[in-house]
Amino acid sequence: MLRFLSIRRLAVIDRLEVELEPGLNLITGETGAGKSVVVQAIDLLAGARASADLVRTGEDTATVQAVFERADGQELVVRREVSAQGRSRAFIDDALATTASLRELGRSLVDLHGQHEHQTLLDPAEHLACLDAFVGHEDAVEALGEAFDAWRTAAAALDRARLADRDRAARLETLRGQIEDIDRVNPVSGEDEALAAERSVLANADRLARLSSEAYAALYDGDAAVLPLLGGVWKRIADLAVIDPRFAPYLEHRAGVKSSLEDLAFFLQSYEATLDAPAGRLEAVESRAALIDRLKKRYGPTLADVIAMRARLGAELDAFESTARVSDLEATAHAARDRFLSEARAVSAARRTGAAKLARDLARALADLAMPHARVELPVVALDTEDDWSRRGIDRAELLLSPNPGEEPRPLARIASGGELSRVLLALRTLGDDRRARQTLIFDEVDAGVGGAAADAVGGRLQQLARRHQVLCITHLPQIAARDAAHFRIAKEVRDGRTLTELGRLDTAGREHEIARMIAGDRVSPDVLASARALLHTRQASEEKSNLKAGRRGAAPGGRTRGA
C-alpha cells in the first residue's frame, strides 16, 4: 500500500508531498493540471523507462520517492532519480538497485491502468494474456515459453545442417579452399615476429659485423683495450682504499665487473660468425613474411586470428561432413518439439476451462457496471500450423461481446464504444481479485467515455475494490468523485513566470465546491452547489449502508497533504 509520495522537479510539479489513505483515494482537477504526472511518478517507482523530458525545465534532476507499507506492516522506501541527461538511478531502502529489480518489486506493489489502456483490448493478441492472468498459471506459461525457445533453437540448428545440396556444396568448397589456403603456409604462433627480427638482422649484417668488431677491439684486443687497462685501475683503487676506506666497497664488485665485460667480449667475438647467413636467406625470410602478411590481411588482422580462424573453419567442416551430427540434431529437435507440444496441450486445457469461467464472471461483472444484457464469449482455438505457434503456445483467443439483447457476440473492435471498453477493462482487471495480494490499484481516467448510470456503476465497482485494496483513481466524473473517499484536488498556477502544481486534501466544503465545478464548470451557482452537496450526501449514505450490509466499515479519511 502506498502511504507517502514525494515528487521533486518532475514536469510541471516543482515540489509535492502527499499522504494517501487505505481504501479509495480520488484525484480531480482541470485537464492539464498535472494529474497524470502524479501517475507517471508512481510509474517511475514501478520501473518505467525514464526520460530527460521528465525533468522540470531549468533543473538538473527530478526525484520521486515513496513509502510503501507491506502486508506484514513493514515499511519500504523506494526512490528514483532522473537527470536532465536522461540517466536514472533507483534505490530500495537507500540501497542502489537496478531498474529490472525495481520493475520486479513494482509488480507486487502497484497495479497501474492508464487512461488509454482500454485500447489494448482492441488487439486480440492481448486477450490470451488476459485469460492467462485470470487462470493464474503464469509459471506454466513461462515454462512453455522456455520449451518453445529450446525447440526453435534445436530446429534452427537442424535447418543449418540441412542446407540445400547446392548451398551445402558451395559452402564446403569455400571451407576447403580457405583451409587449404592457410594450411599451405602453415603458420606457427609468433612466427611473424620472429621473421621480422631475423629480417632486420640480415638486412643490416654488414653494419652489425663492423660495429661488433669495433666494440670487441675497444674492449679486449686493441692497443687501448678496456680489459687489459682495468687491472691497473683496480690496483690504484686498492691503494686509495688503504688511505680512504670509502673506496673499499668498489673493490668488492671488481670480480663481477670483470666477468661481465669478459662475457660481452666473448659474445662480440662469436657474434660476427652468426651473421654469415646462407646465400638467399634474406630473400627466403622476406618471401615467408609476405605469405604470412597475406594471410593476416585475409583472415587477421593478427597471426593469432589466422590460427583461430583455421580452427573454426576446421570445426565447421567437420560438422558439415558428419552425418551423425545431422541425425543427432534431428533427435534433439523432435524431442524438443514433443516436449513443447505436451506442455502446450496442458496449458490449452487449462485455458479452455478458465475461458468458460472468465466469460461467465465477466458477464456478471458487466451487469454490475450497468450492462445487464451483456453476453460474453471467449473461444480458445488451436492454431493450425507450426508457423503460427509462439512462446504462448498453440492457441489463439478473442474476447467476443454482445452488449445489447438480440445481437450475436462480436469482436470488441467492431462493436464496443469507448465507455463499454472502459467498463470491460475495469471488470477484467478486478475479476479474481481475491486471489491477488493486497496492493495499490491505480486507475488513470479509466472512466473515459462513461456517463450517467454507467458512471455510477463504475464508481460502485471502484468502491468495492477499495474494501480490499488501496485504490487511487483519477476521474473527471462527479458521480465517482462523490464516493466516500479521501479526495484530493490538483491545480496549477503561475508564480513569477513559472507554472506550479499543488495537490491538496479537500474537506467536506471543498469537496462540495469541487464536485459542483465538475458538474457546471467555472460558473458554480447556489443551485449547482446544492446539487453537489446532495450528490455527496447521497453517495456517502449509500456507501455506509453498503458497508453495514457487508459487515464492513468504509475507509476512514485521514492524513495530511502538502504541496508547493
N, C-alpha and C positions, 0 to 999 in steps of 0.2 A: 504494500500500500504506500502511495506517495504522500508523505506527511509535510514536506517542506521543499519549495522550489525557489532557487535564486538565479536570476538572469542578469548578466552584465554586458552591456555594449553589443547586443545582438540585434541587427537590423534596426527597426525603429525604437527598440527598447534600450534605454540607457542604463537604468537600474530598476529592478523589480524583485520583490520578495513576497511570497505568499505561502500561507499555511493552509493546507487542504484538510477536509474532514472525511471521516468514513462515510459511506453512503453516497448520495448524489450531490455532485458539485456542478453548478451551472456557470458558464461564462457567456455573457451577452455584450453587445456593443455595436457601434456602427461598422459598416463594411470598411475595411482598411485600417481599423484602429490597432490591429496587431494581435487579434485573437489567434490566428493561425501561426503567428510567430511563437506563441506560448507552446502550441502543439509541436512545432518544429524544434523547439528547445528540448522538449521531452524526447523527441525522436532522436536527437543527437546523443542523449544519455543512453538510448537503447541501441546505439551503434550505427546510426545512419551516417551516410557519407557527408563529410564536412566540405565546405567551400569557402573561399576567401570572400565571396559575395555576402556571406552571412555577417561579417564583421561590420559594425557601425562605421559610417564614413568618418574618417579622421582618427580612428582608433587603431591600436596595434593588435589587440587581442580581444576576442569575445569569450566569455566564460559562462558555463551553465553548471549549476551544482544542485544536487537534490539529496534529501534524506528519505530513504525507504524503510518501512517497517516490515520485517519478515513475519511469517505466520507464527513463529515462536517468540515474537516480541522484540527480537534483536534488531538494532538499527544498522543500516548500511548506507554509507556516504559514497556517492558517485559524482565525479566531476569530469567535465570535458572542456578543453581549451582549444580555440581555433585562432590561428594567427592570420594577419592580413595577407600573408603569402600563401595561405591555403593549407599550411601544415596544422596538424592537430595532435593533441596528447590526451590520453584518457587515464583516469585514476579511480581505483576502487579502494575505499578506506585509506586514501592517501598513498596507496602503492601504485606505481606506474603499471598500466595494463594495456594490452593490445586491443585494437578495435574489434577483432574477432571475439575475444573473451568478453568484451563489453556487449557485443551483439548477443552472445550466448546467454549472458546474465539478463539482458533486456527482455528476451523472450519469456523468461519466467516471472518478470515483474510487471511488464506493460503489454497490453494488447491494444494496438492503435488502429483505428479505422478512419481513413481520411475521407474528405468530402467528395472526392472523385472515385473512391474505391468501388462504388457500386457499378461503375462502368466495366470493371473487370468481369462482372457477371455476364457480360455480353459475349465473352470469349469462352466457348465450350471447353477449351483446354483447362480452364480453371475449375470446372465442375468436378473433375475427377479428384483434384486436390481437396475440394470441399468435402467430398464423400469420404476420402481417406482420413481427413481430420475428424469427421463425425464418427467413423468406425473406431478410430483410435489405435490403428495398427501401424504407427509410424516406424517402429523397429522392423517390422516385416517388409514394409515398402523400401526402407533404406537397404536392407539385406538384398531385396530384389534388384535394386539399382546396382549393387556391387556384383551380383551374379550376372546381370546384363553386361556390365563392363568387362568382366572376365571372359564371357562368351565372345563379345565383339573383338576383344584383343586376340583371342585364340583364332577366331575366324579370319582376322586381318593377316595374321602370321601365315595361316594356311593359304590365303589368296596370294600372298607374295611368293610362296613356294610353288604355287601352281600357275606361274606365268605362262602365257601362250607360248607355243613352241618357237615361233619366230622371235618373240621378245626374249625368251629364255636363251636361244642360241646366240642372239646378238649380245646379250649381257655376258654369256660365257666367253664369247670371243674377245670382248673388251677386257674381261678379267684376266684371261690368259695372256693377252697382249701386254697388259700393264705389269703382270707378274714377271713375264719374260724380260721386259724392258729393265726392271730393277735387278732381276737375277743375273742378267748379262754383265752388269757392272759388279754385282755382289758386294756392296759397300759394307765396311765394318765401322762400328761405332767409334767416333773420334778420328776416323781416318782423314777427314778433310783438314782438321787442324794439324795433324802430323805431316801431311803433304805440304801444307803452306809453310811450315817451319823448314822442311827439307828443301823446298824450292828456294827459300830465302838464302840458305847456306850455299847451295850450288850456284846460284846466280852471283854470289859475291865471293867465290872461292879464292880468286887471286888476291883480293884485298885482305881477306881473312888470313891467308898464308903470310903476307907481308907483315901485317900487324902482330901476329903471333910470334914470328921470327924476331922482330924488333924487340918485343916485350921480353922474350927469352934471353936475348943478348944483354939487355939492360939489367936483367935480374940475376943472371948466372954466368954468362960466357963472355961478356965484353970487358974492355980494359977497365972500365969504371963500374963493373957489375956490383949490384947491391949486396949479394950474399957474401962474397969474399971480404968486403969492407965492413960487414956487420960485426965480425969478430972484434975488430979494433974499436968499434962503437961500444960494445958491451964491456971491454977491458976498461975503457975510460969511465963508463958508468959505475963499474965496481970501485975504481979509485975514488970517484966522487962520493960513493956511499960510505966509504971508510971515514971520510971527513964529515959528510952531512947525511944522516940516516934517512932523510926524506927520499933519497934515490933508491933505497933498498927495495921498496915494493916493485919497482920496474924490473929489477933483476929476476924476480920470481916468474915473470912472463916471457923471459927470453927464449926458453925452450919451445914454448907454443908458437911464438912469432917465427922462429927459425923453421919449425916444422911446417907451418902454413905456407911460408914462402917457398920452401923446397917442393912441397906438393904442387904449388902453382907452376913452378919451373918445369917439373917433370911433365905436367899436363900440357904446357905450351910446347914442349919438345916433341910430344907424341901427337899433338893436335893436327899439325900440318900433314901428317901421314893420312889422317882421316879425310882430308879434303881431296884426296886423289880418287875421285869417283870414276866409274867406268864411262867410257865414251857413250854419249847418248842418254845418260841417266837423267839429265835435266829435261830433255825432251819427253822422256817417259813419264817423269813426275808431272810435268805440265799437262800432258795428254790425259793422265789419270785424273788429275784435279778437274779438268774440263768436263770429263764424263760425270763426275760427282756433282759438279755445279749444275749440269743439265738436269740431273735427277732432282736436285734441290729446287730448281725453278719449276719443275713439273709436279712434284709431289710434296715439296717442302712447306715452309721455307728452310727448315734446318735438316741436317742429316738424320737427326733423331726422328723427325716427322716422316722422312722417307722410309726408315726402317719400320716405324709403327704402321705406316700405310701398307707396307708389304705384308705385315701380319694380318691386318684387316682384310686385305684382298684374298689372302690365302684362306682365311676363315669363311669368307663369303663363297669362295669357290667350292670349299668342302661342303657347305650347306646346299649349294646348287646340285652338286654331283651325288649327294647322298639320298637314295630312295627311301632309306629307313627314316630319314628326317621328315619327309612328307607324310609317311604313314603315322609317325608319332604325332604330328600336328593334327592329322585327321582325327585321331583318337581323342586328343585333348579338346578339340573344337566340339566334337559330338558330345563328349561328357559335359562340357560347359553349357551347351545348349540344353541338354536334358535337365541339368540342374536348374537353369533359369526357367524352363517351362514348368517344372514341378513346383517351384516357388510361386510362379506367376498364376498357376491354376488355383493354388491355395488362397492367394490374395484375391483372385477373381471371385471365388466362392464367398469370401467374407464381404466383398463389395456388394454382391447381389443381395445377400441377406441384409446388409446395412442400408442399401439403397431403398428397399421397401419400407424400412422403419423411418428413414430420413424423410421420405415423401409423405408418410402419414404425419410425422411430427411437424414437418414444415407447414402442411395444410392447416393443422390445428393452431400453430403459432400465427399464421397469417389471418386466421379467423379472429384471433385476439387483437390483430392490428387492422381491424375494420376491412377485412377482405373475407367475409364469411362464406362466400361461394367459391373460393379458390380451390382448384384441383391441381395436384402436383404429381408429376411422374418423373422418374429418374432411371431410364433404362440403361443397363450396362451391357454393351455389345462387344463381342470378341472381334478383334481386328483380323482381317483375312490373311494378310501376307506378312512375312518376316520383316520386310522393309518398313512396315508401319509400327512394329514393336519398338518399345523405348524402355528407358530406365524405370518407368512407372508400370510396365507390364504389357499385357496383350489386350487391354480393354480401352474402350472409349466410353464416356458417359456424358449426357447432356441433360440439363435440367429443363423440363417442359412444364409450362404453366398455362392454366386456363383461369383468368381472374374473374370471369363472369359466367353465369349459367348458360348452357346451350352451346358453348364453344369447346372445341377439342383442344387439349393441351398442345401448345406450340413452343418453339424456341423463344427465349426471353427477348432476343434481339428483334423479333418480328412483332411482338405484341405488347411488351411491358412499357409503361410510362416511367418517367423519372421517379415519381413518388412510389410507384409499385416496386421499382428496383430497390429503392432505399429501404422499403419495408422487408423485402426478401432478404436483403443483406443483413438487416438487424436481426431478423428471425434466424438466419443461418448462423450468425456469429454467437447467438445465445442458446442455441439448441445444445443439449447435452452439457449444459453449464455446470451442473453439479459434479461432473467428472473432473473438472479443472481445479487447480489450486487457486485460492483466493488471490486476486491480482487487481491491478488498476486497469480498467477498461476506458479507453478514450474514444469518443465519437466526435469527429470534427464535421459538423453540419451534415450528419447522416440523415437529417430530416429534410434535405433539399428536395423540392418538388412535392412536398406533402402539405396538406392543409385540412381544415375542418375536423371532422370526426377522426380521420386517419391520423392527424397530428396529435390529437388527444390520446389515441391508442398507442402511438409511438412513445409518448410521454409516460403512459402507464407501463409500457414494457421496460423502459429505462428505469422507472421507479422499482419495478420488480427486481431487476438486476442489481439495483443498489442495496437491496436487502442482503445480498450475498457477496457483493464486490464493492470496491470503491469505483464510482463511475464519474468521469469528467466529461461533460458534454458541452460543446459549443453550439448554440442554437440562435435562430432568428425568430422562433415561433413563440408567441405569448402563451399558448396552451402548454408548452413544455416549460417555459420559464416560470410559470405559476406553480409548478410542482414543489412539494415540500423538499427543500434542498438548501445547501449553502450556496448563496447566489453572489457572483462576482461580476462587476461591470468593468469593462476595459474601455478606456477613452484616450484620445491623443489631443495634444495642444501644442502650440508653437511658443517657445520661450527663447528670446534672444536669437531669433532666426533659426532655431533648431527644433525639430519635431520630437516631442517626448510622449511616451506612453505610460499611463498609470493604470493600475489594477486595484480596485477597492471592493471590500466586502460590504454588501448592502444590508441595511437594517430593514425593518418592515416598511417604513415610509419610503425608503429608497427603492425597494422592490416595487412598490405600487407605482412610483413615477417611472421606473424603467419599463415595466410592463405596459404602462399607458403609452410611453414613447414607441414601443414595439407595435402597439395597436394603431396609433394615429400619426406617428412621425413626430416632427418638432412641435406641432400645434396640439398641445395637451390641454383639453378643456376640462372643466369640472365633471362633465358627464363621462368623458373618457376615463378620467381618474377614478370615478365611482365604479365604472365597469371593470377597471383593472383591480380595484380593491375587492369587488365581488368575485372576480375570477380567482384571485389569490385565496380568498377565504373558502370558496367552494372546493378548490383543489386540495387545500390542506385538510379540510374537514373530511373529504372523501378518502384521503390518504390515511388519516387517523382511524377511520372506520375500517379500512382495509387492513391496517396493522393489527387492530384489535381482533378482527376476524381470523387473521393468520397467526394470532398468538405472538405477534412481534411488536417491537417498538421502532418507530422510524428513526432515521439518522438524526441525531440531535445536532443543532447548529452550534458552532463554537469555533474559536481560533481567531487569529489576527492576520491582518494583511497590511503590508507596507509597500508603497510604490513611489518611484520617482523617475 
